[in-house]
Amino acid sequence: MIDWTIAQLEDFSFDVDAEGIQEIGPSQVFPVKVHHNDGTPAFTCTIPIRAEFYRQLKQTADWETALLKILKSRVREEILKRKKRSPVPIEDKLQLIGKQISTAD
């Protein structure tokens, strides 16, 4: 398990699932798998980029490098969000679940 309180941005790498790339509405969506450098899966996410921007980007020289920079920037944002999120203790989670169950009866 990753301790997000001590994790550093350099501790992570990512892979894009090329087969899962889709155009959904006005966005081109890239599924990304983020791993800790020790091999532990950290999280998966989808990164949307405006489809029109993506089409224009593909017409430029070295577009793949530019795309990877964009994806890396978005992955870094996701990592920073997880680092800033304060974890909820398991006891509090169980208490919340108990309250939800008792109100559903």
CORVEN-V558980 format. One record per helix or strand. SS is the DSSP state (H for helix, E for strand). FROM is the first residue (numbers start at 1). TO is the last residue. Records with the same first field share a line. If there is no record, write none. Layout:
BEGIN
SS->FROM-TO / FROM-TO
END
This chain:
BEGIN
H->9-11 / 18-20 / 51-57 / 63-84 / 90-104
E->12-16 / 22-24 / 27-36 / 41-50
END
